[in-house]
């Protein structure tokens, strides 16, 4: 699942970078979402895989804090970037004639930067205090299942949900890998 997550999100980034037709605000944000999903997944899964392989459940306090910092950072970035993507689609749908003026490259870069700054600020103000001071008591099995769903399954599915169902991304991937699109006669289904 980790490899599928990494490969799927990396493919999205490569497709968007390599195809000039995809150099639009929506795909700019989508490539950043894929990058954040790679980072998000990489904060916990490698250590989890080591723990599974060695049958240990040990992590140092410093490593735990570092992992928690980056985990929360990327989770919040994911959330804010999804909000920015929603704003982009709102402008595209409700103000289509002004879209290119409103969603210019400067604003897109600024929205991504603001997402990072807000997340770091929120993390330092609230997240650290909450997670360090409280110890939640949950069943270990349900916590583990929830953790895997949140840290592995969601980032793995994001490329499929947001990108691979999109014909522009599929076309860019075909072009990237040098695969010619198969044209079928009208009326023939495949």
C-alpha positions in Angstrom: 0.0 0.0 0.0 2.9 2.3 0.8 4.5 1.7 -2.6 1.1 2.3 -4.4 0.7 5.6 -2.5 4.2 6.7 -3.4 4.0 5.6 -7.0 0.5 6.9 -7.6 1.3 10.4 -6.2 4.6 10.6 -8.0 3.0 9.7 -11.3 0.5 12.6 -10.8 3.4 15.0 -10.1 5.4 13.8 -13.1 2.3 14.0 -15.4 1.5 17.5 -14.4 5.1 18.7 -14.7 5.7 17.1 -18.1 2.5 18.2 -19.8 2.3 22.0 -20.5 -1.5 21.7 -20.9 -1.8 20.9 -17.2 0.0 24.0 -16.1 -3.2 25.5 -14.7 -4.1 26.4 -11.1 -6.2 23.3 -10.5 -3.3 21.0 -11.5 -0.8 23.2 -9.7 -2.7 22.6 -6.5 -3.2 18.9 -7.3 0.5 18.4 -7.7 1.1 20.0 -4.3 -1.6 17.7 -2.8 0.2 14.7 -4.2 3.5 15.9 -2.8 2.0 16.5 0.6 0.4 13.0 0.5 3.9 11.5 -0.2 5.3 13.5 2.8 2.4 12.7 5.0 2.6 9.0 4.4 6.4 8.9 4.8 6.3 10.4 8.3 4.7 7.2 9.8 4.8 4.3 7.5 8.6 3.6 7.3 8.8 3.4 11.1 5.6 1.2 11.2 7.2 -1.1 8.6 10.4 -1.4 10.7 8.3 -2.1 13.8 6.4 -4.8 12.0 9.5 -6.4 10.6 11.4 -6.4 13.9 8.3 -7.1 16.1 9.1 -4.1 18.3 6.9 -1.2 19.4 9.7 1.1 20.6 10.2 4.8 19.6 12.3 7.3 21.4 10.6 10.4 22.9 12.5 12.7 20.5 11.6 10.6 17.5 8.0 10.5 18.6 7.8 14.3 18.9 9.5 14.7 15.5 7.2 12.2 13.9 4.2 13.9 15.5 5.3 17.3 14.4 5.6 16.3 10.7 2.4 14.2 10.8 0.3 17.1 12.1 2.0 19.5 9.7 1.2 17.5 6.6 -2.3 16.6 7.8 -3.2 20.2 8.2 -1.5 21.1 4.9 -3.6 18.5 3.3 -6.8 20.1 4.8 -5.9 23.6 3.8 -4.8 22.7 0.3 -8.2 20.9 -0.2 -9.8 24.2 0.9 -7.7 26.1 -1.6 -8.7 23.6 -4.3 -12.4 24.2 -3.4 -11.9 27.9 -3.7 -10.3 27.4 -7.1 -13.3 25.4 -8.3 -15.7 27.9 -6.9 -14.0 30.7 -8.9 -14.0 28.5 -12.0 -17.7 27.7 -11.7 -19.1 31.0 -10.4 -16.9 33.5 -12.1 -15.6 31.7 -15.3 -14.9 34.9 -17.2 -12.7 36.3 -14.5 -11.0 33.0 -13.6 -7.7 33.6 -15.3 -7.5 37.1 -13.8 -8.3 36.0 -10.3 -6.4 32.7 -10.2 -3.1 34.0 -11.6 0.2 32.3 -10.8 1.1 34.8 -8.1 -2.2 34.1 -6.2 -1.7 30.4 -6.6 1.8 30.5 -5.1 0.6 32.8 -2.4 -2.3 30.5 -1.5 0.1 27.5 -1.1 2.5 29.6 0.9 -0.3 30.9 3.2 -1.5 27.3 3.7 2.0 26.3 4.9 2.3 29.4 7.2 -1.2 28.9 8.7 -0.6 25.3 9.4 2.7 25.9 11.1 1.1 28.6 13.2 -1.8 26.5 14.2 0.5 23.6 15.0 2.6 25.6 17.4 -0.4 27.3 19.0 -2.7 24.3 19.6 -1.5 20.9 18.4 1.6 20.5 20.4 0.0 21.3 23.7 -3.0 19.0 23.1 -1.0 16.0 22.0 1.7 16.2 24.6 -0.4 16.9 27.6 -3.2 14.4 27.0 -2.9 10.6 26.9 -6.0 9.1 25.3 -7.1 5.7 26.3 -8.4 3.7 23.4 -8.5 0.1 22.5 -5.2 -0.7 20.8 -6.9 -2.7 18.0 -9.4 0.0 17.0 -6.7 2.7 17.2 -4.4 0.7 15.0 -7.1 0.2 12.4 -8.1 3.8 12.4 -4.4 4.8 12.1 -3.9 2.6 9.1 -7.1 3.9 7.4 -6.0 7.5 8.0 -2.3 7.3 7.3 -2.2 4.7 4.5 -5.6 4.2 2.8 -6.6 7.8 2.3 -3.3 9.0 0.7 -3.2 5.9 -1.4 -6.7 6.6 -2.8 -6.2 10.3 -3.4 -4.5 9.9 -6.8 -7.4 7.7 -8.0 -10.0 10.1 -6.6 -8.6 13.4 -7.7 -6.5 12.5 -10.7 -6.5 9.2 -12.4 -10.2 9.4 -13.2 -9.4 12.7 -15.0 -9.0 12.3 -18.8 -6.4 15.1 -18.9 -4.2 13.4 -16.4 -4.6 10.0 -18.1 -3.7 11.7 -21.4 -0.6 13.3 -19.8 0.4 9.9 -18.4 0.1 8.2 -21.8 2.2 10.9 -23.3 4.7 10.6 -20.5 5.1 6.9 -21.0 4.9 7.2 -24.8 1.7 5.2 -25.1 -0.4 6.2 -28.0 -4.1 6.7 -27.3 -6.2 4.0 -29.0 -9.0 5.5 -31.1 -12.1 3.4 -31.4 -14.6 3.9 -34.2 -17.8 5.8 -33.2 -20.3 3.6 -31.6 -17.8 0.9 -30.5 -17.5 0.4 -26.8 -14.4 -1.0 -25.1 
